[in-house]
Amino acid sequence: MIGLISGTSMDGIDVAVADLSIHGDVVELVPVQCAEHPFPKDLLEIPRDLAEVCAFDTSLGQAFGEVAAGYLPADLISSLGQTVHHEVQDGDCLGTLQLGQPAWIAERTGVPVIADLRVRDVAAGGQGAPLASTLDALWLAGMAENAIALNIGGIANITVVRPGSRPVAYDTGPGNALMDAVMEVLSHGERRQDTNGEFASRGNVREDVLKKLLADPYYAKPWPKSTGKEHFNAEYLQGFPTVQAEDMLRTLAELTARTIADACRAHDASTVVASGGGMRNPVLVEALTRALDPIPLQISDSLGLPRDGKEAYLAALLGFLTWHGVAGNTPSATGASGPRLLGSITPGAGPLRLPEPVTGPVTKLNVGEPKCVH
C-alpha cells in the first residue's frame, strides 16, 4: 500500500509505504518507508475560480502520481488529497472538497487508487473529519484509560480512546495554521512556517491578545466539530492588536498548546500520544508539555508510527479498509449516522479485481516494527 496526503499547511506531499494484512478482527500494519516531498510551488495558492480549481486538481494529481511512481511496485494507492474547502455552518458540515485528481495517479502508476475519502461521511451527516479517529481508535485499543491521540497539522485534532466507550474525536482548533499565516506575511511569502520555532523563541506571550484569541466561540462548541483555514487564516488575525511578530508567534504557539490541553483535560486524559508537523516546533512542544502537566506527552514514534508519517499511514489504512469492504469512519467521532465505506476507486492499468469482503468487525490495529526512511 502507498498512502498519500498533503495537509492543511500545504508544506509537502507526505507518502508512506506499508504492508497491510487482516487476520480475524485485527489489521496488521508494518511501516516500510515514509517521506515528505516538496509541495509544488505553483500550487501554494488555494484556487479561487473554476479554471483555477480545474488546473489545481489536474496539477496536484499529476504531482501525487509522480511521487507515488517513485515507490512502486505496489498493489494499491490511497490518497487523502489536499483539502481546499471544508464548509461548516452552525455545527453542520455541508460539504468538503479534496483535490488531486486520482485518475492522474492511476494513469502514471498503473495501480488502482482510492480517493475522495471524506465526502461519504459528510453525506451521512458527519463532519468528514477527523478521519484519524479510525486509525487512533484501533491503534490505541487496550491502552491505558482515556488515552488521547493528538495530531498537530494546520489544524489540531484529538481522538479520545476509553475502554468500554465509543471513541470521541474532533478538531480542537488551530495547530500551525495561524503561525504559518503570520510567517507568510512577515516574510512576504518567502517562508511558510516558523522553522524550529526560530521567531517564536525570541518572543513573549501577550496575555491580552491570548485572552481575546481564547474567546473564539469555536472552543466552547460541543463535539463532534471540525474547522479549517476557512476560519483560522491571516484575515482572522486582522482584528487583533498589532504586536511584534515574535510576540504574536509565541502567543499563537501558546494558543495552540492551551486549547489542546483544555480539550485533553476535559476528557480526563491519562496520556497524550502526539504526531504531526507541529511536533517539530520546540517552542510549541515546550508550551504543550507545560500546559498538559502532569499529563504525560508521548511522541507517536514510541508506539511505532513516525510523527511525520502518521497521516500518510492513515491514508494507506483507510484505502485498505475500503478495498476489503470495511467501513472506514468512526460515527461517534465524526457524527455520521452510521458506519460507511469511504471513497471511490479508480482502476489501474488492468481489470479491477476486489478481494472477498471482510464480513466481521475490525477492532484492533497492530503496528509492526517500523522501518521508516526519511
Secondary structure as GFF3:
##gff-version 3
##sequence-region A 1 374
A	DSSP	beta_strand	2	6	.	.	.	ID=ss1
A	DSSP	beta_strand	13	23	.	.	.	ID=ss2
A	DSSP	beta_strand	26	37	.	.	.	ID=ss3
A	DSSP	three_ten_helix	41	43	.	.	.	ID=ss4
A	DSSP	alpha_helix	50	69	.	.	.	ID=ss5
A	DSSP	beta_strand	77	89	.	.	.	ID=ss6
A	DSSP	beta_strand	92	99	.	.	.	ID=ss7
A	DSSP	alpha_helix	102	109	.	.	.	ID=ss8
A	DSSP	beta_strand	113	115	.	.	.	ID=ss9
A	DSSP	alpha_helix	119	123	.	.	.	ID=ss10
A	DSSP	alpha_helix	132	139	.	.	.	ID=ss11
A	DSSP	beta_strand	147	152	.	.	.	ID=ss12
A	DSSP	beta_strand	155	161	.	.	.	ID=ss13
A	DSSP	beta_strand	168	174	.	.	.	ID=ss14
A	DSSP	alpha_helix	177	186	.	.	.	ID=ss15
A	DSSP	three_ten_helix	195	197	.	.	.	ID=ss16
A	DSSP	three_ten_helix	200	202	.	.	.	ID=ss17
A	DSSP	alpha_helix	207	214	.	.	.	ID=ss18
A	DSSP	three_ten_helix	217	220	.	.	.	ID=ss19
A	DSSP	three_ten_helix	234	239	.	.	.	ID=ss20
A	DSSP	alpha_helix	245	266	.	.	.	ID=ss21
A	DSSP	beta_strand	271	275	.	.	.	ID=ss22
A	DSSP	three_ten_helix	277	280	.	.	.	ID=ss23
A	DSSP	alpha_helix	282	292	.	.	.	ID=ss24
A	DSSP	beta_strand	297	299	.	.	.	ID=ss25
A	DSSP	three_ten_helix	300	303	.	.	.	ID=ss26
A	DSSP	alpha_helix	310	323	.	.	.	ID=ss27
A	DSSP	alpha_helix	331	334	.	.	.	ID=ss28
A	DSSP	beta_strand	344	346	.	.	.	ID=ss29
A	DSSP	beta_strand	364	367	.	.	.	ID=ss30
###
